[in-house]
Amino acid sequence: MKKSQNSYKKSGVNISLANKLVNHITKISKKNDKKKKGFGKKDIIGGFGSLFDISNLKIKNPVIVSCTDGVGTKIELANKFKRLDTIGIDLVAMCVNDLIVQGAKPLFFLDYIAVGKLNLVKTKKILRGIFEGCKISDCRLIGGETAEMPGTYSKNKFDLAGFSVGIVSKKKILDKGNVKENDIVLAIPSNGIHSNGYSLVRSILKRQNISSNFKKEILKPTKIYTKEILKLADKDLINAAAHITGGGLIENLLRSVPANLTLNVDLSKIKILKIFKWLKQKNISDKEMMRTFNCGIGFCVITHKKNVTKIKRYFNKKFEPYEIGFISNNSRRVVLSKSLKW
């Protein structure tokens, strides 16, 4: 009896299916980019390298800024609850929200999707979110990689990574060196948990029965702040910024404050969202809440006091910035006053 030949497909990798996905991405990319100018007519998706034409960008002394990130274990809940349409928005958000901290306009995005077994329906849903995130942040998906890795990931498991590049004029770079004594710290609200602390969230949910509405709440995609922050940067209204992710409010804010100055934060001013009040009830200390979650603040800007009123005009009421602290000059690195109001 003749033995059947070994093949890549039998080992768990389906190249033909992957090619179908590339064709799907190419079609969507062309459709989404019809209104974009200056990128040429040649296909980019599916090539060995991705092209992006910067010759039409009118920026003096341009500086390239790059960021890479993932979504963490929020992926596990999205997979478990079969809600994959928005996890791609999270992926884009985690990258572009870092870019704008330095005042950079996002130009393009690349994704990496690793799966145990390629499922076109699931992967198309993930990509739908990535395209939506790129649309919101006004950047272009120009390439990526989908890796089928049986044995590394179980059949239904997957992971995501993103990479984004932005551009900013050297004179417009937001840097902690711009921060001065008596500057004001403004908090910009988050719209939920965003994409941090989900290992703790998942641990809590193991012991909870949750509703469909609650599933939607905990998987709400990360707010993308590009439009608002780039307008503020263009108008020279902010000195520095911080994306509030892993490590929480204080650790991320300190990255944007010079070592010789002091960050002062009034914890009682933080507008805590309901989802964090619910989490707090699960026997989590204030310190742990502050280090693990954004607690209702997704982004911060540091500015001169005279700019505060102008800055608020660029946001709708739901995400209107509010004052939580100031910068001083004394021997301490951080001064926290009062307590969180649960």
Protein Blocks (a to p, Z undefined) as FASTA:
>chain_A
ZZddddfklnopafklmmmmmmmmmmmmmmmmmmpghkajadfbhpabdcddfklpcceh
iacddddddebjmlmmmmmnopaklmmmmmmmmmmmmmmmnopacfbdcdddddfbdcfk
lmmmmmmmmmmmmmmnopacfbdcddddehjacfkbccddddddddddfklpccfklpcg
hiacdddddfbjkjghklmmmmmmmmpccdfklmmmmmoccddfklmmmmmmmnopafbd
cdddehijmlmmmmmgcfkbccdddfklpccdfklmmmmmnopafklmmmmmgnopabdc
dddfklmmmmmmmpcfklgccdfbdcdddfbfbdcehjddZZ
